[in-house]
Amino acid sequence: MAEQLIQTRFFQRLLEIIVPITSWFLITLPLWFSPFHPALVAYFIIAFDLYFFSKSISTAYACVVSYNEILFHGTIRYYKKLASFKNSSLLKHFVLIPNYKEHLHKMEETIDELVKSDYPDRKGLYLVLAFEKREEEAMEKSRAITKKYKKYFKDIISCYHPLIIDEEPGKASNQTFAARIIDDYVIEKNIDRKNVLITVCDADSKLPINYFSYLSFEYLRDKDRLFHFYWAPVLLYNNFWQLPFFVRMQATLSSILRLAFLSQKENLIQVSTYSTNLWLLKKINFWDTDIIPEDWHVFFQAFFTFGEKVKTIPLFTIVNGDAVFSGGTMKTLANRYEQEKRWAWGVTDVGYVLKRFFLTPHIGTWQKLKKIIFIAETHLFWPTSFFILTISASIPPLINPSFSRTVLGLLLPKLSALILTLSSVMLILYIYLDIKLRQKVNMKTSVTSLPLLIVQWYLLPVVSFFFSSLPALDAHTRILLGKKLKYKVTEKV
């Protein structure tokens, strides 16, 4: 009976709007609650400011840890260490590049980096070009790439995904179609799925030279490797100096946050470009094809199948990717907004994990609750933080004049400003790490550009509003209103 209730459309709709409606509740709380209980609103704002301060400290610490680990692992020659594993030659790497209307030169730049790999067994590398059938130029691109690069890979597989009813266009449905073709291929070649690693590589993601050696080493020494994903942070520096100022600022912030994610251990979930084994993908029936953001979702597909054994293992190296760039400034800004909105659409995963919570009694309650709290916290913080941190403290005294004459009313704006000022001290570290990370990917910083790189952080509230909180709130509102989001490929020229 309980399972039937969970499966009803009403219950599923309730689960999917919990976070969006809470977002609006928190944003508007100072407006409608201040006339009655301004002190409670003030305590809420102060508590949130302190929460933000603690997050700032923990993020800064995680950034330092991740950066030092990247420096350390960069000195290790993993291609030599693979020799200590007798079964390393059994591993097969399938690099899956999902794409739709990507520029040929952009795909070739990505494949050029694969060719530079220091992986010792060239016969263990396969290239999978996952096109969409509806793209007219797909076959022509496939022929050009195959002709140019076939000597560098054991095999190049091209597939053309036909979009069918009940599928969402995008990476998830494309990757599932391609992965099933890979599965048929390894069966035909008599290759064990447990020895097949699939790396989902965006068409603009440049994998580091040591990626496959490092990945293979970690996979072979990992006792629970069949239940794990592997991820290196995708930093958006590849086209850094081409970007309009505001997008460059957002690319910097995204890169710093991804660096911090790398050290989060229990809460680490892969984003964008990542690797896992074919056995695991087969067990969870590959990616769900009716969703848009697929990276966190596929993690939770695996988690609610196998439980706490499912983890994302950090790879302390750097994948260099492109930020949004469409040529013109206004078009780039519009596409950047749409990209963030699509990422924020991942809030739909909250409804998914809440539903799965009730349907998976074989997994420990506390293990599931930790995942639910983490994903809900992430998607709540995204649209609400700007409003609570920058505007809310001035609302209670404004709406309730009598409160402005109390000690708490007088102190609230000042105390809130003080906490945010202390939090902003972390920006000094972020500026330093930003410069050092770009040096790691040969994106140098001239002396003349240093003042601008420092000044840009003063515009962080503006950038965060237009390219983070607002598109996230847009996504949440669409879910509340029952509107669907149409997948749009992010243009990168």
C-alpha positions in Angstrom: 0.0 0.0 0.0 2.8 2.4 0.9 4.6 1.6 -2.3 1.5 2.4 -4.3 1.2 5.8 -2.6 4.8 6.6 -3.4 4.2 5.7 -7.0 1.2 8.1 -7.3 1.7 11.2 -9.4 0.5 13.4 -6.5 3.2 12.0 -4.1 6.0 12.3 -6.8 4.9 15.9 -7.5 5.0 16.7 -3.8 8.6 15.3 -3.6 9.9 17.3 -6.6 8.6 20.7 -5.3 9.8 20.4 -1.7 13.1 22.2 -2.4 11.8 24.8 -4.9 9.0 25.8 -2.5 11.5 26.0 0.4 13.7 28.2 -1.7 10.9 30.7 -2.2 9.9 30.4 1.5 13.4 31.3 2.7 13.9 34.2 0.2 10.6 35.8 1.1 10.7 35.0 4.8 12.0 38.5 5.8 9.1 40.2 3.9 6.1 38.5 5.4 7.5 37.4 8.8 9.2 40.7 9.9 5.9 42.5 10.7 5.1 39.9 13.3 8.4 38.4 14.6 11.3 40.5 13.4 13.7 39.1 16.0 13.2 35.6 14.8 13.9 36.8 11.2 17.1 38.5 12.5 18.3 35.3 14.3 17.6 33.4 11.1 19.7 35.8 9.0 22.6 35.8 11.5 22.5 32.0 11.6 22.6 31.9 7.8 25.5 34.4 7.7 27.4 32.3 10.2 26.7 29.2 8.2 28.0 30.9 5.1 31.1 32.0 7.0 31.8 28.4 8.1 31.3 27.2 4.5 33.8 29.8 3.3 36.4 28.6 5.8 35.8 24.9 4.9 35.9 25.7 1.2 39.1 27.6 1.5 40.7 24.7 3.5 39.5 22.1 0.9 40.9 24.2 -1.9 44.4 24.2 -0.3 44.2 20.5 0.4 43.2 19.7 -3.2 45.8 22.0 -4.7 48.6 20.4 -2.6 47.4 16.9 -3.5 47.5 17.9 -7.2 51.1 19.1 -6.8 52.0 15.9 -5.1 50.4 13.5 -7.6 51.8 15.5 -10.5 55.2 14.2 -9.5 54.2 10.5 -9.7 54.8 8.6 -12.9 51.8 6.5 -12.9 52.6 4.9 -16.3 55.6 3.3 -14.6 53.7 2.2 -11.5 51.2 0.3 -13.7 53.9 -2.3 -14.3 53.4 -3.6 -10.7 50.0 -4.9 -11.6 50.1 -8.1 -13.6 46.5 -7.6 -14.9 46.9 -4.0 -16.1 47.0 -5.1 -19.7 43.5 -6.5 -19.3 42.0 -3.0 -18.8 40.3 -1.4 -21.8 39.5 2.3 -21.8 36.5 3.5 -23.9 36.5 7.3 -24.1 32.9 8.3 -24.8 32.5 11.8 -26.3 28.7 12.7 -26.4 28.2 15.6 -28.7 25.6 17.5 -30.8 26.5 20.2 -33.3 30.0 20.6 -31.8 32.5 22.3 -34.0 34.9 19.8 -35.6 38.0 21.8 -34.6 36.8 21.7 -30.9 36.4 17.9 -31.0 39.8 17.6 -32.6 41.4 19.7 -29.9 40.0 17.3 -27.3 41.1 14.2 -29.2 44.6 15.7 -29.7 45.0 15.7 -25.9 44.0 12.0 -25.8 46.7 11.2 -28.4 49.3 12.7 -26.0 48.4 10.3 -23.2 51.3 8.5 -21.5 49.2 5.4 -21.1 51.6 2.6 -21.9 49.1 0.3 -23.7 47.8 2.0 -26.9 45.8 -1.2 -27.7 43.8 -0.5 -24.6 42.4 2.9 -25.8 39.1 3.1 -27.7 37.4 6.2 -29.0 33.6 6.4 -29.0 32.0 9.2 -30.9 28.4 9.5 -29.7 26.6 11.7 -32.2 22.9 12.5 -32.4 21.2 11.1 -35.5 19.3 14.3 -36.0 22.6 16.2 -36.7 23.0 16.3 -40.5 26.8 16.7 -40.3 27.4 13.8 -37.9 28.5 11.2 -40.4 30.8 13.7 -42.2 32.5 14.5 -38.8 32.8 10.9 -38.0 34.6 10.1 -41.3 37.0 13.0 -40.8 37.9 12.1 -37.2 38.2 8.4 -38.0 40.5 9.0 -40.9 42.7 11.4 -38.9 43.0 9.5 -35.7 42.4 5.8 -36.4 46.1 4.9 -36.0 46.1 6.2 -32.4 43.4 4.0 -31.0 42.6 0.3 -30.9 39.3 1.2 -32.5 37.0 4.1 -33.2 33.3 3.5 -32.8 30.8 6.0 -34.1 27.1 5.8 -33.1 24.1 7.9 -33.9 21.5 8.2 -31.2 17.9 8.3 -32.5 15.7 10.3 -30.1 12.7 8.2 -29.2 9.5 8.9 -27.3 9.8 9.5 -23.5 13.5 10.3 -23.9 15.0 13.7 -23.0 17.5 15.0 -25.5 20.9 15.5 -24.0 23.9 13.6 -22.6 22.0 11.0 -20.6 20.0 9.5 -23.5 22.9 9.8 -25.9 25.3 8.1 -23.5 23.0 5.3 -22.7 22.6 4.6 -26.5 26.4 4.6 -26.9 27.1 2.6 -23.8 24.8 -0.2 -25.0 26.7 -0.3 -28.3 29.9 -0.5 -26.3 28.4 -3.4 -24.3 27.5 -5.3 -27.4 31.0 -4.6 -28.7 32.8 -6.0 -25.6 30.6 -9.1 -25.6 31.5 -9.7 -29.3 35.2 -9.3 -28.5 34.9 -11.5 -25.3 36.0 -8.7 -23.0 35.0 -8.8 -19.3 32.8 -5.8 -18.4 34.8 -5.5 -15.1 37.9 -4.7 -17.1 36.2 -2.0 -19.2 36.4 1.6 -18.0 34.2 4.2 -19.7 35.3 7.8 -19.5 32.5 10.3 -20.3 34.4 13.1 -21.8 32.8 16.4 -22.9 33.7 17.5 -26.4 35.7 20.4 -24.9 37.3 18.6 -22.0 41.1 18.2 -22.4 42.2 15.2 -20.3 45.7 15.5 -18.8 48.5 13.4 -20.2 48.5 11.1 -17.1 44.7 10.6 -16.9 44.4 7.0 -18.0 47.6 5.9 -16.2 46.4 7.5 -13.0 42.9 6.2 -13.4 44.1 2.7 -14.2 46.4 2.7 -11.1 43.6 3.8 -8.8 41.2 1.4 -10.3 43.5 -1.6 -10.0 44.4 -1.0 -6.4 40.8 -0.2 -5.4 39.2 -3.2 -3.6 35.7 -1.8 -4.2 36.4 -0.5 -7.7 33.3 -2.0 -9.2 31.1 0.4 -7.2 33.1 3.5 -7.7 33.2 6.5 -10.0 36.4 8.4 -10.6 36.6 12.2 -11.1 39.2 14.9 -11.7 37.9 18.5 -11.5 37.1 20.2 -14.8 38.5 23.7 -14.5 37.1 26.2 -17.0 40.4 27.8 -18.1 40.9 26.6 -21.7 39.5 29.8 -23.3 39.9 32.0 -20.3 41.2 35.2 -21.9 38.6 35.1 -24.7 35.7 35.3 -22.3 33.7 38.5 -21.6 34.6 39.9 -18.2 31.5 38.6 -16.3 31.7 35.1 -17.7 35.4 35.0 -16.9 34.6 35.8 -13.3 32.0 33.0 -13.2 34.4 30.6 -14.8 37.0 31.4 -12.1 34.5 30.9 -9.3 33.2 27.6 -10.8 36.8 26.3 -11.1 37.7 27.2 -7.5 34.5 25.5 -6.2 35.2 22.3 -8.2 38.8 22.3 -6.8 37.2 22.4 -3.3 34.8 19.6 -4.1 37.7 17.3 -4.8 38.6 17.0 -1.1 35.1 16.4 0.2 35.5 12.6 0.4 32.0 11.4 1.5 30.2 14.2 -0.3 32.2 14.0 -3.5 30.0 13.4 -6.6 31.4 13.6 -10.1 30.5 16.4 -12.5 30.7 16.7 -16.3 33.7 14.4 -17.2 34.2 11.2 -15.2 35.0 7.5 -15.4 33.4 4.3 -14.2 33.3 0.6 -15.2 30.9 -1.0 -17.7 29.8 -3.6 -15.1 28.4 -1.0 -12.8 26.6 0.9 -15.7 25.1 -2.4 -16.9 23.8 -3.2 -13.4 22.0 0.1 -13.1 20.7 -0.1 -16.8 23.0 2.8 -17.8 21.8 6.4 -17.5 18.1 7.1 -17.0 17.0 8.6 -20.4 14.2 10.8 -19.1 16.4 13.3 -17.2 18.6 16.3 -18.2 21.5 16.6 -15.7 23.0 13.2 -15.7 26.2 13.2 -13.6 24.8 13.3 -10.1 21.8 11.4 -11.1 23.8 8.3 -12.3 25.6 8.4 -9.0 22.3 8.1 -7.1 21.1 5.4 -9.5 24.1 3.4 -8.4 23.8 4.4 -4.7 20.2 3.3 -4.4 21.1 0.0 -6.0 24.3 -0.9 -4.0 24.3 1.4 -1.0 27.2 3.0 0.8 29.8 1.1 -1.3 29.1 3.5 -4.1 31.5 6.5 -3.9 33.3 8.9 -6.2 37.1 8.6 -5.9 39.1 11.8 -6.5 41.8 11.9 -9.1 44.2 14.7 -8.2 44.9 16.1 -11.6 43.3 18.7 -13.8 40.9 18.4 -16.7 40.9 21.7 -18.7 37.6 22.7 -20.2 36.0 25.6 -22.0 33.7 28.1 -20.4 30.7 29.3 -22.4 31.8 31.4 -25.3 29.5 32.2 -28.3 31.6 34.9 -29.9 29.5 38.0 -29.1 29.3 39.3 -25.5 25.5 39.4 -25.2 25.0 36.0 -26.8 27.7 34.5 -24.5 26.0 36.0 -21.4 22.6 34.6 -22.5 24.1 31.1 -23.0 25.9 31.3 -19.7 22.6 32.0 -18.0 20.9 29.0 -19.8 23.8 26.7 -18.9 23.5 27.6 -15.2 19.8 27.1 -15.3 20.3 23.7 -16.8 22.8 22.7 -14.1 20.3 24.0 -11.4 17.7 21.7 -13.0 19.5 19.0 -11.1 17.2 20.0 -8.2 14.9 17.4 -9.8 17.3 14.8 -8.3 16.0 15.7 -4.8 12.6 14.3 -5.7 14.3 11.2 -7.2 16.3 10.5 -4.0 13.4 11.2 -1.7 11.3 8.7 -3.7 14.1 6.1 -3.7 14.5 6.6 0.1 11.2 4.9 0.6 11.8 2.1 -1.9 15.2 0.9 -0.8 14.9 -0.8 2.7 18.1 -2.7 2.0 20.1 0.5 2.4 20.7 2.0 5.9 18.5 4.9 6.8 21.3 7.1 8.0 23.3 6.5 4.9 20.4 7.6 2.8 19.6 10.6 5.0 23.2 11.9 4.7 22.9 11.9 0.9 19.4 13.6 1.0 20.6 16.3 3.4 23.7 17.0 1.2 21.8 17.3 -2.1 19.0 19.3 -0.6 21.5 21.7 1.1 23.4 22.2 -2.2 20.3 23.0 -4.2 18.8 25.2 -1.4 22.0 27.3 -1.0 22.2 27.8 -4.8 19.2 30.2 -5.4 18.8 31.6 -1.8 22.3 32.6 -0.7 22.5 35.9 -2.6 19.2 37.2 -1.3 19.7 36.2 2.3 23.3 37.4 2.4 22.9 40.8 0.6 19.3 42.0 1.0 17.6 40.3 4.0 19.4 42.1 6.8 18.0 45.5 5.8 14.4 44.3 5.5 13.2 43.7 9.1 14.1 47.3 10.3 12.6 48.7 7.1 9.3 46.8 7.3 9.0 47.0 11.1 10.2 50.5 12.2 9.8 49.7 15.9 12.3 46.8 15.5 14.8 49.3 14.1 14.9 51.0 17.5 15.9 47.9 19.3 19.5 46.8 20.0 19.1 43.8 17.7 17.5 45.9 15.0 20.4 48.3 15.1 23.0 45.6 15.2 21.6 43.3 12.5 22.8 45.1 9.4 26.2 45.8 11.0 26.7 42.3 12.3 25.7 40.8 8.9 28.1 43.1 7.1 30.9 42.1 9.5 30.4 38.4 9.0 30.4 38.9 5.2 33.6 41.0 5.4 35.3 38.3 7.3 34.2 35.7 4.8 35.6 37.9 1.9 39.1 37.5 3.4 39.1 34.1 1.7 39.1 35.8 -1.6 42.8 36.5 -1.2 43.5 32.8 -1.2 41.1 32.3 -4.2 43.0 34.9 -6.2 46.3 33.1 -5.5 44.9 29.7 -6.4 43.3 30.9 -9.5 46.6 32.2 -10.8 48.5 29.1 -9.8 45.9 26.8 -11.4 46.0 28.6 -14.7 49.8 28.3 -14.6 49.3 24.5 -14.3 47.3 24.4 -17.6 49.6 26.9 -19.4 47.2 29.8 -19.2 49.5 32.4 -17.9 48.7 35.7 -16.2 50.5 38.9 -17.4 51.5 41.5 -14.8 49.2 44.1 -16.4 46.2 41.9 -16.0 46.7 41.4 -12.2 44.8 44.5 -11.1 41.8 43.5 -13.1 41.9 40.0 -11.7 41.8 41.5 -8.2 39.1 44.1 -8.9 36.8 41.5 -10.5 36.2 39.9 -7.1 34.5 43.1 -5.9 31.8 42.4 -8.6 31.2 38.9 -7.2 27.7 39.8 -5.8 26.6 41.0 -9.2 28.0 38.0 -11.0 26.6 35.6 -8.4 23.1 37.1 -8.8 22.9 37.1 -12.6 24.8 33.8 -13.3 24.1 31.7 -10.2 21.2 32.6 -7.9 18.8 34.0 -10.6 19.1 31.1 -13.1 18.8 28.6 -10.2 15.7 30.4 -9.0 14.4 30.4 -12.5 14.8 26.6 -12.6 13.1 26.1 -9.2 10.2 28.3 -10.3 9.7 26.4 -13.5 9.5 23.2 -11.5 7.0 24.8 -9.1 4.8 25.8 -12.1 5.1 22.4 -13.7 7.1 23.7 -16.7 9.6 21.6 -18.4 13.1 22.7 -19.3 14.3 22.2 -22.9 17.8 20.9 -23.2 20.0 23.4 -25.0 23.6 22.6 -26.0 26.0 25.2 -24.6 27.8 26.9 -27.5 31.6 27.0 -27.3 33.3 28.3 -30.4 
